[in-house]
Amino acid sequence: MKASLSLLPLTAFVVGARWLENQNTDQTVISLEEPQYLLELIGGGTQWVTEAEKWELRRDGQMFMDITDFRDLGSYHIASERRDKYPKELIFQSAVRPLLESLNATNMMNHLEYLTSFHNRYYLSEHGEKSSKWLLNLINNTITETGADKYGVSVKPFKHPWGQQSIIATIPGRSDSTIVVGAHQDSVNHADRINGRAPGADDDGSGTVTTLETFRALLGSRDLVRGKAENTVEFHWYSAEEGGLLGSQAIFTEYEKSRKDVKAMFQQDMTGFTKLTIDAGRKPEFGIMTEYIDEELKEFTQLIIAEYTNISWVNTGCTRCGSDHMAAIKAGYPAIFVIESAFELSDDHLHGVDDLTKYLDYDHMIDHAQMTLGVVYELAFAHL
């Protein structure tokens, strides 16, 4: 049945109806079939599944891209056209360091407390829709309070056929070539997706507020805000990552089709948990994912970490998991994903009622903000 279904155009949001004519009568019989979703499994392979089977895979730790509506992603061969070379040395320290000093852990704490007060942020729930509207308003206020809107800095929703919208904030540069920073705003309780409590403090509330605080600090750069950077900067807050990278796939499908020139994509998903690292006798460190990333961008990020943060990094991986950077990679754009620790020492409270702010280390979230700010500023002003 799945083999035959793979030949049909399906949508993940409507139950298909098959009309069968009975040749011996005038009656029309309607056969309602359960929706099927086409998943691209992280680690390899594709599979048609039902809704229940889709979430059973997630509970078992299998990450996937739900490509039911995004089978064109990666078909425009942008990857074969890429010629990006990242700086081998950093030259904007005098501009970056004052911005690093302005990063404020209290801002992240306050924003995350409110963000986690929503019952959940599941992309199909009313709570997920309300949380995205709150986040959009917060980002817009951040822009107007700094006066950056007078110079063309803006934010807008990226609309989806479900309630929770993705969000894109833009700092225009001299060219349309773009540096993207991403995090996902949604959360999920695997036991009860619509009605279950899912504060999602670390996954990915931490990345959401880390990138927001980085964005706010960058608006303190007169040169960046006034459009003097070589490249445009975008901050993305994706909807529906937990549903199979749906929000990021929608955005990067559009970008790929329009041949948008994305020079780098930098994903921040889970930035605040250090307990298991410390319990293992190690100091807090960044975990740089080694699968589905751009190696040159990885080397550049290591330069940034050494120059602009006080901690180190470790290579890490997970063959069955991933995040929104994978949509960018599939579209042909260079991307990287940096997590809070070695993967095996990352947060173990996810996808339920216990993903709470009390487990988070805001100093480590500042580490991530420092790294992100350094990446953005150095690449924004680089000739790529």
C-alpha positions in Angstrom: 0.0 0.0 0.0 2.8 2.4 0.8 4.5 1.7 -2.5 1.4 2.6 -4.4 0.7 5.6 -2.2 4.2 7.0 -3.1 2.8 7.7 -6.6 0.1 10.0 -5.3 0.2 13.7 -4.4 -0.8 13.7 -0.7 -1.2 16.4 1.9 -0.5 15.9 5.5 -3.5 17.9 6.6 -6.5 16.5 4.7 -7.9 13.0 4.9 -8.1 11.7 1.3 -11.4 10.4 0.0 -11.5 7.7 -2.7 -14.6 7.5 -4.8 -15.5 4.1 -6.1 -18.2 3.5 -8.6 -20.2 0.3 -8.2 -21.0 -0.7 -11.8 -24.0 -2.8 -10.8 -25.8 0.0 -8.8 -26.2 3.8 -8.9 -24.6 4.1 -5.4 -21.3 5.8 -4.8 -19.1 4.4 -2.0 -16.7 6.7 -0.2 -13.6 5.0 1.3 -11.9 7.2 3.8 -8.2 6.4 4.3 -6.0 7.5 7.1 -3.5 10.2 6.0 0.0 9.1 5.1 3.2 11.1 5.6 6.4 10.6 3.6 9.4 10.8 6.0 13.0 11.1 5.1 14.7 9.4 8.1 17.8 10.9 9.5 20.5 8.2 9.0 19.0 7.1 5.7 15.9 5.9 3.9 12.3 7.1 3.3 9.1 5.7 4.7 5.4 6.2 4.4 3.7 6.3 7.8 0.5 7.2 9.5 0.2 10.0 12.1 0.5 7.4 15.0 3.5 5.8 13.4 5.2 9.1 12.8 5.1 10.0 16.5 6.1 6.5 17.5 9.3 7.0 15.6 9.9 10.3 17.4 9.3 8.7 20.8 11.9 6.0 19.8 14.5 8.8 19.2 14.3 8.7 15.4 14.4 12.2 13.9 13.1 12.7 10.4 12.2 15.4 7.8 8.5 15.2 6.9 8.9 15.7 3.2 5.2 15.0 2.3 4.8 18.6 1.0 8.5 19.4 0.3 9.7 16.8 -2.1 11.1 19.5 -4.4 13.6 20.6 -1.7 17.1 20.0 -2.9 16.1 19.6 -6.6 17.5 22.9 -7.9 21.2 21.9 -7.5 22.3 25.0 -5.7 25.0 23.0 -3.9 26.9 22.5 -7.2 27.1 26.3 -7.6 28.5 27.1 -4.2 31.9 28.8 -4.1 31.9 30.2 -0.5 35.2 30.7 1.3 35.1 31.8 4.9 37.7 34.1 6.5 40.8 32.4 7.8 41.4 35.2 10.3 39.1 37.5 12.3 39.4 41.2 11.9 36.4 42.9 13.6 37.3 42.4 17.2 37.2 46.1 18.0 33.5 46.2 16.8 32.5 42.8 18.2 33.8 43.0 21.8 31.6 46.0 22.9 28.6 44.2 21.6 29.5 41.0 23.6 29.6 43.1 26.7 26.0 44.2 26.1 24.6 40.6 26.2 22.3 40.2 29.2 21.4 36.9 30.8 18.5 38.5 32.7 16.8 39.3 29.4 17.1 35.7 28.4 15.8 34.6 31.7 12.8 36.9 31.6 11.9 36.0 28.1 12.3 32.3 28.7 10.1 32.4 31.8 7.3 33.9 29.7 7.8 31.6 26.7 7.6 28.5 28.9 4.4 29.8 30.6 2.5 28.8 27.5 0.9 25.4 28.1 2.8 24.1 25.1 4.1 25.5 21.8 3.0 22.6 19.6 2.5 23.9 16.1 -1.0 22.5 15.7 -2.3 23.7 19.0 -3.9 27.1 19.9 -1.0 27.5 22.4 1.6 27.2 19.7 -0.3 29.9 17.6 -0.5 32.2 20.6 3.2 31.8 21.5 4.3 32.6 18.0 2.2 35.8 18.0 3.8 36.8 21.3 7.3 36.1 20.0 6.6 38.1 16.9 5.4 41.1 18.9 8.4 40.8 21.3 10.9 40.9 18.3 9.0 43.8 16.7 9.2 45.7 20.0 13.0 44.9 20.3 13.4 46.5 16.8 11.4 49.6 17.5 12.8 50.2 21.0 16.3 50.5 19.5 15.1 52.7 16.6 16.4 50.1 14.1 13.2 50.2 12.2 14.1 53.7 10.9 16.9 52.1 8.9 15.0 49.2 7.4 15.4 46.5 10.1 12.1 44.5 10.1 10.4 41.4 11.2 7.6 39.4 9.5 5.8 36.1 9.9 6.3 33.4 7.4 2.9 31.9 7.0 2.1 28.2 7.1 -1.1 26.2 6.6 -1.1 25.5 10.3 -1.6 28.1 13.1 1.9 28.6 14.4 3.9 30.9 12.0 7.7 31.0 11.5 9.3 34.4 12.0 12.0 36.1 10.0 13.8 39.3 11.2 16.0 41.1 8.7 19.0 43.5 9.0 19.6 44.6 5.4 23.2 44.9 4.1 24.8 46.2 0.9 23.9 43.0 -1.0 21.1 40.4 -0.9 23.6 37.7 0.0 22.4 36.5 3.4 23.7 35.1 6.7 21.0 33.1 8.5 20.8 32.3 12.2 18.1 29.8 13.2 16.3 28.3 16.2 12.9 26.6 16.5 10.2 28.1 18.6 7.9 25.1 19.0 7.8 22.4 21.7 6.0 19.1 22.0 4.9 16.6 24.7 5.2 13.2 23.1 2.5 11.7 25.4 -0.1 14.3 24.4 0.8 16.7 21.6 -2.3 18.9 21.6 -3.2 19.1 25.3 -0.1 18.0 27.1 2.1 20.4 29.0 5.4 21.1 27.1 7.3 24.0 28.5 10.2 23.3 26.1 12.7 25.4 28.2 15.8 23.9 26.6 14.2 22.4 23.5 14.3 24.9 22.0 13.3 27.8 24.3 16.9 28.2 25.1 17.9 28.6 21.5 15.0 30.9 20.8 15.9 33.4 23.6 19.7 33.0 22.9 19.2 34.1 19.3 16.8 36.9 20.3 19.3 38.3 22.8 22.0 38.1 20.1 19.7 39.9 17.7 19.1 42.6 20.3 22.8 43.1 21.0 23.6 43.3 17.3 21.1 46.2 16.9 23.6 48.1 19.1 25.9 48.2 16.1 25.5 51.5 14.2 27.2 50.2 11.1 25.2 47.0 11.0 21.9 48.7 11.6 22.6 51.4 9.0 23.2 48.8 6.3 27.0 49.1 6.0 27.6 45.3 6.2 28.5 43.5 3.0 25.8 40.9 3.6 22.2 40.9 4.8 21.5 39.2 8.1 18.4 37.2 8.9 17.3 35.6 12.2 14.7 32.8 11.8 12.5 31.3 14.5 11.0 28.2 12.9 7.6 26.7 13.5 7.1 22.9 13.6 10.6 21.6 13.9 9.3 18.8 16.1 6.8 17.8 13.4 9.7 17.0 11.0 11.4 20.3 10.2 8.2 21.6 8.5 8.8 25.3 9.1 12.4 25.4 8.0 11.7 23.2 5.0 9.0 25.6 3.8 11.3 28.6 4.1 14.3 26.9 2.4 12.1 25.5 -0.3 11.1 29.0 -1.2 14.7 30.3 -0.9 16.0 27.5 -3.1 13.3 28.1 -5.8 14.0 31.8 -5.9 17.8 31.2 -5.9 18.3 33.2 -2.8 22.0 33.5 -2.0 22.4 32.2 1.5 26.1 32.3 2.4 25.8 30.5 5.8 23.1 29.1 8.1 23.9 28.8 11.8 21.5 26.7 14.0 21.1 27.1 17.7 18.9 24.2 19.2 19.4 23.6 22.9 21.9 26.0 24.4 21.5 25.9 28.2 22.1 22.5 29.8 25.5 21.7 31.4 24.7 19.5 34.4 25.8 16.1 32.8 28.9 17.7 31.4 29.9 19.0 34.8 28.9 15.7 36.5 31.3 14.0 34.1 34.2 16.1 35.4 34.3 18.4 32.3 33.9 22.1 31.9 31.0 23.5 29.9 31.8 23.3 26.2 30.1 23.6 22.8 29.1 20.5 20.9 29.7 20.9 17.2 27.7 18.4 15.3 29.7 16.5 12.7 26.8 15.1 10.5 25.0 17.1 7.9 27.1 20.2 8.2 29.5 22.3 6.1 33.1 21.6 7.0 34.5 25.0 6.1 31.8 26.7 8.1 32.7 24.4 11.0 36.3 25.5 10.8 35.3 29.2 10.8 33.0 28.6 13.8 36.0 27.1 15.7 37.9 30.3 15.0 35.0 32.3 16.5 34.8 30.1 19.6 38.5 30.6 20.3 38.4 34.4 19.8 35.1 35.4 21.3 34.3 32.9 24.0 36.0 31.5 27.1 35.2 27.9 26.6 36.2 25.1 24.2 34.3 22.8 21.8 34.0 19.1 21.1 33.0 17.2 18.0 29.9 15.3 18.6 27.2 13.5 16.6 23.9 11.6 16.6 23.1 9.4 13.6 19.3 9.5 14.2 18.8 13.1 15.2 19.1 16.6 13.7 17.6 20.1 13.5 16.5 22.8 11.1 20.0 23.3 9.6 19.3 20.1 7.7 16.7 21.8 5.6 19.3 24.4 4.6 21.9 21.7 3.8 19.4 19.8 1.7 18.6 23.1 -0.2 22.3 23.4 -1.0 23.2 26.0 1.5 26.2 25.7 3.9 25.0 25.2 7.5 26.2 24.2 10.9 24.5 23.1 14.2 26.1 23.8 17.6 24.5 22.3 20.7 25.1 22.8 24.4 27.5 19.9 25.0 28.6 16.6 23.6 25.4 15.0 22.5 25.5 12.1 25.0 25.7 14.7 27.8 22.9 16.9 26.5 19.6 17.6 28.2 17.7 14.4 29.2 14.4 16.2 30.2 13.0 16.7 26.7 9.5 16.4 25.1 7.5 16.3 28.2 6.5 18.2 31.4 10.0 18.3 32.8 11.9 20.4 30.3 12.1 23.3 32.7 14.1 26.5 33.2 15.4 25.3 36.6 17.8 22.9 34.8 19.4 25.6 32.6 22.7 27.4 32.9 22.2 31.0 31.7 26.0 31.6 31.8 26.3 28.9 29.1 23.5 30.5 27.1 25.6 33.7 27.2 28.5 31.5 25.8 26.2 30.5 22.9 25.1 34.1 22.4 28.8 35.3 22.2 29.6 32.6 19.6 26.5 33.5 17.6 27.2 37.2 17.7 30.8 36.7 16.6 29.7 34.5 13.7 27.1 36.9 12.5 29.2 40.1 12.7 32.3 38.6 11.1 30.4 37.1 8.3 28.1 40.1 7.8 31.1 42.3 7.0 33.1 39.7 5.1 33.5 39.6 1.3 32.1 36.1 0.6 
